[in-house]
Amino acid sequence: MNPQIEFRNLTLGYDRHPAVHHLDGVVRRGSLTAVVGPNGAGKSTLFKGVVGALKPLAGGIERHGVQPEEIAYLPQIAEIDRTFPIGVYDMVSMGLWRSKGLFGGIGARDRAAIEAALEAVGLTGFEQRPIGTLSGGQMQRMLFARLLLQDARVIVLDEPFNAIDAKTCADLIALIRRWHGEQRTILAALHDLEMVKAHFPETLLLAREPVAWGRTAEVLTPDNWTRARRMCEAFDEQAEACVADAA
């Protein structure tokens, strides 16, 4: 199986109210997996658990061979403070923090790596632009350049294609496929099911609880999607965290 991330009866939530229930399963090392589900299915909550930003209410997450801080994480673009006074070059250079430290100096080799990352995402010439002046697509390109510099074995992407143009989407999909070819482990929360079918071999369909997980063509069936929608609609937002029946 060669597991990279393993979920063991995992329940995640906020203030003892669960958002993801009793998830068991394995993300294989080097796999490319989409996480899909209706709005409110718990996708972002799951990713916060994977990267260590949210502790389990029950069960656990085993990260084989990586620490949470070694996982490259792209949050939803709405979570990025675009008013922060920083330029594109400096924002991308933050991808070096794990190797350089917060106060490490940037040498010639690092500058070359930053320039190469900017070129790879089509942002050469944008180095001094304040991030608040970028379009949605340019913002995502910049954040992908930062991910390139992190050079992580595990990459977690939360809705990376929201509100971006088709050209940017195609370019970033190409980067994801490149990472997959390098045997990196990739998890991506997505809402475009046609994109998932075209580019992601494996899919987890989530509706607060796992509905199906496996080969994408077998998971994304009309029956499974209908079941997922009904499960989300029936979910009690005020329910207390529960534990699986020991029986």
N, C-alpha and C positions, 0 to 999 in steps of 0.2 A: 504493500500500500504506500510506503514511503511518505508518511504524513508530515506536513509542514505546520498546520494548525488543526487542533483537535478540540471539538466541542463535546463536553460531557454533561449531559442533562443541564444545559446552561439556561439560566433565567436572568435576564437583565431588566432594569427599570429604574424608576426615579421615585424617591420618597416611599419606598416599599410597594409602589404600584408597578407591576410588571409590564414591559413593552415587548419582550421576547420570552417565550415560554419553552422550556424543556427541549432545547435543541441539542441533538446528538449528530455527530458526523465528522468527517475528515476532509480538509482541504489538502489535496496532494501537493507535494513539492513539485514546482514547475508547471502547475496547472493554471489555466485561464478560465476563471469562473465568474459568471454574472449572478448577481443577487437581485431578484425582481419581486414585485408584489404591489398590491394596491397602495394608495396613499395611507400612511399610518401603519404600514405593515411591520415596522421595526427595523428597517434596513440601516438607517443612520445610527440607531441605538446599537445594533450589532457591531457596526464598524468601530464605534467608540469603545466597545468592549475589547475588540481585537487589538486595538492600539494602546490599551491600558488606560484610557481616559475615564472609563466607567467600570467599577468593580461589580462582579456578579452578585445578585441577590441569592442565588443558589447555583450549585454546580460549578463548573470551571472551564477555563480555556488553557490548553496546553500548547505552547509555542515551541515547536521542536527546532532547536538550533538558532533561534533568534530571541532577543529581548524586545520588549515593547518599543523601546527608544530606537531600535534598529529597523523598525518598519517605516517605510515611506508612506505618508498619509496625505491625501488630498481631500480636505473637507469640502462641503458644498460652498460654492462661490459666495453665497449670501452670508457665510460666516466670516469672510475676509473683510477687515476694516479698510475700505478703499480710501478713507480720509487720512490714513496714517502718512506722514510726510516722508516718504521713501521713494527712491527711484528704482527703475527696473533692474539695473545692474546690481544694486545692493540687495534687492529682494531675492534675486536669483542666487547671489553669492551665499545667502543663508543656507543653501543646500549643502554647504561645506562644513556646517557647524559640528557634525559628529566627528569629522577627522581633524578639524582645526581648533575646536573649542570656541567658546563665545568670544574670546578676545585674541584668538590666534591671528597672526599676520597672514596676508594673502601674498604669495610669491608669484613669480613669473609663470610657473607651471599651473598654478591655480587660476591665474588670469586667462591663460590659454584655454583651460577647461570651461570657464564661464563663457568665454567668447564662442567656443564650440557648441555649448548647450544652447546659447541664444541663436546661433546659426541653424542648429538642428530644428528649432521650432519656428524659424522664419522671423526672428525679431532683431536681426542685425540692424543697427542704426537706431534702436529704441533705448539704448543703454541709459540715457539720462532723463528719459521721460518719467514724470511722476506717475505712480500707479493709478492715481485717481483720474488720469486722463485717458486710460486705456478703455477700449471697447470690451464687451464680454468675451469675444473670441481672443483678443490680444491678452486679456487677463489670464485666460486658461492656458494659452501658449507659454506665458511667463511662468505660471505655476508648474507646468510640465518641465520647463527648463530647470527649475529648482529640483524637481524630482530626479532628473537626469544626474545632477551633481551628487545627490544622496547615494546613488549607486547601491541601492538596497536590494536584498534578495527577496523581500516581500513588499508588495506595493498594493495599497488599498485606496481606491478611488470612489468617492461618494458623488454620484451624479455628475461626472466630468463633462457631459455634453449638453447640459442645460443652457438654453439661450445663446447658442453659438451658431455661426454660419456653417454651411455645408462644407466649404473648403477647409476650415479649421477642424471640423469634425473628422474629415478624411485624413488630414495630416496627423491628428492625435491618435486615431485608430492605427495608423501605420507605426507610430511609436510604440503603442501597446503590443502590436504584433512583433515588433523588434524585441521588446522585453521578453515576450513569450518564447521567441526563438533562442534567447539567451538563458532559458530555463529558470527565469524568475517566476515567483508565485504571485499571481495577480487576482485580486478580488475587486469587482466593480459593481456598484449599485447603478442600475439603469432602469429607464422607463420605456424606452423604444424597443419593443419586442422584436421588430424586424431586424434591428441592428444586432440584437442578441443572437438571433437565429443565424445571421450571416457571419458573425465573427467570434462567438464565444462557444466553445465545445461543451462546456458544462454549465449548469444553471441550478441555483437554489431558489425555489419559489417559496417565499415567506409570507405569512399572514399572522403575525405575532407568534405563531407556531409554524414549524416546517410543514409545508404541504407536499412538496416533492423535491427531490435532489438527485441529479444524475445527468445523463446525456440530454442536451438541450431539447432535441426533437421529442424525447419521451416525456420531458417535464412540461413543456409549453403546449399543453393540449387544452382545448376549450373547456373540458370537464374540470381540469385542475384549476384553471383560471377562475371559473365560476365558483368553485369551492373556496378559493382564496378570497374572493370578494365577499362571499357570504360570511366567512369566518371573521373578517375585519369588521363588517357591519354589525355582527353580533357581539363583538368584544366589549366587555365592561371596563371602561376607563378607570373606574374607582375600585376595581377588584384588588384585594390584597395579594401579595406574593404567595404563591402556593408551592408545595413540594409534590413531586410525583408520588403516586400511591406506591408504597413499599411492596405491595403485592405484585 
